[in-house]
């Protein structure tokens, strides 16, 4: 999975949100930690362990 591309799409507004299952959340978190615009990414935990990521305050 190309999480870098997904994060770019979130920040640019191409994607409104991205949901990741609990089993894949750690891999996405590793990518977010190294992402240059990580301050714009917000995660919200859902029931069952899924996390929904959205972009906020992208400065646009």
FENCOR-V683059 format. One line per field, one symbol per residue. ss: DSSP state (H for helix, E for strand, - for the rest). phi: phi as a letter, one per 40 degrees, with the letter a starting at -180 (. if undefined). Layout:
ss->???
phi->???
This chain:
ss->--HHHHHHHHHH----EEEE-HHHHHHHHHHHH----HHHEEEEE-----EEEEE-----
phi->.ccdcccdccccgcbcabbbcdcbccccccccdcccbcccbbbbcbcghcbbbbbbfcgc
